[in-house]
Amino acid sequence: MAKRSAKDYEEMSRAVEAGEYTVRGPMELGATLRMGRPTKGTPSEGKTPALPVRLPAAIRIEMRHRVKNHEADSESELVRRALVEYFEHHPARRR
């Protein structure tokens, strides 16, 4: 699959908002991650490394509020989605 540009995503967003088509299935967010840890003794398909990060209390409170309001299934999912959105709107400056 070809890599999509910011313009591609803007056009898709406009089409969805205009009612030209309905999004079905999971959103494209980069790497697909399995939810939760595998049961002990279950073979793993690979490891997704954890990234410990310190966040101010106000951010954690807002994250919990958004999860409680079903904007995301978990705080981890919310962080992953936020990073993907940031990367899509702030392309890396290659040197």
Secondary structure per residue as TSV (DSSP state, phi and psi in degrees):
chain	resnum	aa	ss	phi	psi
A	1	M	-	360.0	134.6
A	2	A	-	-72.2	146.1
A	3	K	-	-69.3	133.3
A	4	R	-	-87.6	146.4
A	5	S	-	-95.7	170.1
A	6	A	H	-60.1	-36.2
A	7	K	H	-63.9	-40.7
A	8	D	H	-57.7	-46.5
A	9	Y	H	-66.2	-37.7
A	10	E	H	-62.9	-42.5
A	11	E	H	-65.6	-41.2
A	12	M	H	-64.2	-41.8
A	13	S	H	-62.3	-44.1
A	14	R	H	-61.4	-43.1
A	15	A	H	-64.2	-41.2
A	16	V	H	-65.0	-46.4
A	17	E	H	-63.5	-31.9
A	18	A	T	-80.1	-5.9
A	19	G	T	78.9	17.8
A	20	E	S	-73.4	-24.1
A	21	Y	-	-161.5	163.0
A	22	T	-	-110.9	136.9
A	23	V	-	-74.6	130.6
A	24	R	-	-124.6	145.3
A	25	G	S	80.6	-176.2
A	26	P	S	-69.7	148.1
A	27	M	-	-72.6	152.0
A	28	E	-	-80.2	111.5
A	29	L	-	-125.6	20.9
A	30	G	S	94.2	-131.6
A	31	A	S	-66.4	135.9
A	32	T	-	-86.8	125.9
A	33	L	-	-114.4	137.8
A	34	R	-	-75.4	144.2
A	35	M	S	-81.9	137.1
A	36	G	S	72.5	178.6
A	37	R	-	-91.7	146.9
A	38	P	-	-67.8	150.9
A	39	T	-	-61.3	143.0
A	40	K	T	-54.0	131.1
A	41	G	T	91.4	-10.5
A	42	T	-	-81.3	130.2
A	43	P	-	-63.6	138.0
A	44	S	-	-95.8	144.3
A	45	E	S	-83.4	-1.4
A	46	G	-	149.0	170.9
A	47	K	-	-114.0	138.8
A	48	T	-	-105.7	111.2
A	49	P	-	-62.5	142.6
A	50	A	-	-81.3	151.8
A	51	L	-	-128.9	97.0
A	52	P	-	-65.5	136.0
A	53	V	-	-144.1	141.0
A	54	R	-	-94.3	131.7
A	55	L	-	-128.0	142.0
A	56	P	-	-61.6	153.4
A	57	A	H	-55.0	-39.5
A	58	A	H	-61.4	-38.4
A	59	I	H	-69.1	-43.5
A	60	R	H	-61.9	-40.3
A	61	I	H	-62.4	-45.2
A	62	E	H	-63.9	-39.3
A	63	M	H	-61.9	-47.9
A	64	R	H	-59.8	-41.0
A	65	H	H	-60.5	-44.7
A	66	R	H	-69.2	-36.0
A	67	V	H	-66.9	-43.4
A	68	K	H	-60.1	-33.7
A	69	N	T	-89.0	14.5
A	70	H	T	63.6	29.3
A	71	E	S	-79.7	-17.3
A	72	A	S	-156.3	157.6
A	73	D	S	-78.0	-23.7
A	74	S	S	-156.7	165.8
A	75	E	H	-63.4	-38.1
A	76	S	H	-61.4	-43.8
A	77	E	H	-63.2	-40.4
A	78	L	H	-60.7	-43.3
A	79	V	H	-64.2	-45.9
A	80	R	H	-59.4	-45.4
A	81	R	H	-64.2	-39.6
A	82	A	H	-63.2	-41.5
A	83	L	H	-66.2	-42.9
A	84	V	H	-60.6	-45.4
A	85	E	H	-61.1	-42.8
A	86	Y	H	-61.0	-47.7
A	87	F	H	-61.8	-38.0
A	88	E	H	-66.7	-34.1
A	89	H	H	-95.8	-8.1
A	90	H	S	-134.1	76.8
A	91	P	-	-57.5	146.3
A	92	A	-	-64.8	143.2
A	93	R	-	-92.1	105.9
A	94	R	-	-78.6	133.7
A	95	R	-	-103.3	360.0
